[in-house]
Amino acid sequence: MLRNKQKKYPSKQELLDACEEKFGVRSASTIEKDLNAMRLEFDAPIAYNKRWKGYYYSEPSFKLLSVNLSDENLVALGFVESFLEDFKNMPIFSEFSDAVDKVLDGLEITRNFGKNLKPVSSFIYLDKSPYFKGSDTLSNLIQAIADQKVVLIHYKKFNANTDKGYTLHPYILKEFQHFWYLTGFVEEYGEVRTFGIDRITAMALLDNTYKAAEEVGFNAPAYFDHCLGVTTLDGQPENVVLSFSPQRGNYLKSKPLHGSQEILVDDEIEFRISLRLIVNHELQNIVLSYGADVKVIEPPHLREKVVDAMKKAIANY
């Protein structure tokens, strides 16, 4: 009604009459509270015209909800609502949490007013990542990358007794199996490296001149294009051939291991694929996770690593 160009400046009574007809609202104080809530919670530019004794938007283009949401839109928004709830509580998103709240409030308004849909959260359960060590550091790194700031990090490897300092030009953050990793240019070594955020013990911003990724020849998609996980170690991609049981093959057809996956054999005896990958620790662990359902055909050195790991595992029993 506030945006209606044919009938401008609706009065409080007209707003009450319309809301009573559609929603059963009978109290003028409810209308007043709603108008105030729209101003405070949604920054609605509601003004009162004394001459016409009615309300209007001082910014004509403003809309409480900028789009009309279909049932399908609401279901989709409901599906991602839990993700918004998770991320808005991270320190980096504290200043944006109000905006996220408005999105969720808007979603709730649309649900309540004329959209009698069952909440998605009542029938879909997501495996949410628990709080992890380094989440505050992740927040600070997001800000540093956005501001293009050089950082000094102190990093402690799993097998080290003490940490070590690195002057880092941060470029990207990558999640893998519920852990976060930072990739950037390290001044001390003149090369791009990746660090596990949970192993960063301290971090500080520096005034050093920031080197953009283009300056050091770093391209994120190309860097991880032939990599499962985050470990590249300047390795070169190899032809990896794996043979799976037919049952496991049905799963891998619906969820390929990697974008380079090509099916070589698909019959009642085996499901064989080829991949173009850097052979790293993550690939070895993924192969081991399939147990008796997989056999490494190529390359020989990956086959040997898997066999050696299996022998050590058997020795534990």
LINRA-V857502 format. One line per field, one symbol per residue. psi: psi as a letter, one per 20 degrees, with the letter a starting at -180 (. if undefined). burial: I if it has 9 or more other C-alpha atoms within 8 Angstrom, else O. Layout:
psi->???
burial->???
This chain:
psi->hhjohhnrmprhhhgggghghhijpiphhggghgghhhgghjkpmprpohgilrqrphohiqpgoiqpprhgghgghhhihhgggghiiqhhjgiihggghhghghghghghninmqpphiijppqnqprpqpjhhhgghhgggghilqqqoqppoqhjqhrrqqpopnpgqpppoljqqqpprpoghikrprppphijohqqqqrjqppoqhhhjkpogghhjhkppciogkkrqqropppprqhghhhghhhnqhqhjpppgpnaigropqqqnqpoahggghgghiiciiqppgqrhhggggggghhghghhi.
burial->OIOOOOOIIIIIOOIIIOIIOOOOIIOIOIIOOOIOIIIOOIOIIIOOIOOOIIIIIOOOOIOOOOOOOOOOOIIOIIIOIOOIIOOIIIOIIIOOIOOIOIOIOIIOOIIOOOOOOOOIOOOOOOOOOOOOOIIOIIIIIIIIIOOIIIIIIIIIOOOOOOIOOIIIIIIIIIOIOOIIIIIIIIIOOOOIOIIIIIIIIOIOIOOOOOOIIOOOOIOOOOIIOIIIOIIIOOOOIIIIIIIIIIOIIOOIOOOOOOOOIOIOOIOOOIIIIIIIIIIIOIIIOOIIOOOOOIOIIIIOOIIOIIOOOIOOOOOOO
